[in-house]
Amino acid sequence: MGFLRRLLGGGPAAGDGAADASPPPDAATLDAEERARELELARFDQDRLDDLVRRQQRYADRSWTPPAQGGERRADDADSSNGG
């Protein structure tokens, strides 16, 4: 039951003396743990993806897209050249 309370943010159970002994982590510790977790996730993604997918993701911003056809004007636009 104490595990669920800690997991859901209810705090430590009344009988848990070990949870009271540890001080709350400071911001630097939390940042270091978060950076380590992000690095671990990046390495996992690197191992999961094959070379082709990594290249596609790396060069996605340089991909060629064809120009829009038909120009800016559309059929349902009001014809401004006729004046009305």
HELIX and SHEET records of a PDB file:
HELIX    1   1 GLY A    2  LEU A    7  1                                   6    
HELIX    2   2 ALA A   18  ALA A   21  1                                   4    
HELIX    3   3 ALA A   27  ARG A   48  1                                  22    
HELIX    4   4 ASP A   51  ARG A   58  1                                   8    
HELIX    5   5 ALA A   60  ARG A   62  5                                   3    
END                                                                             
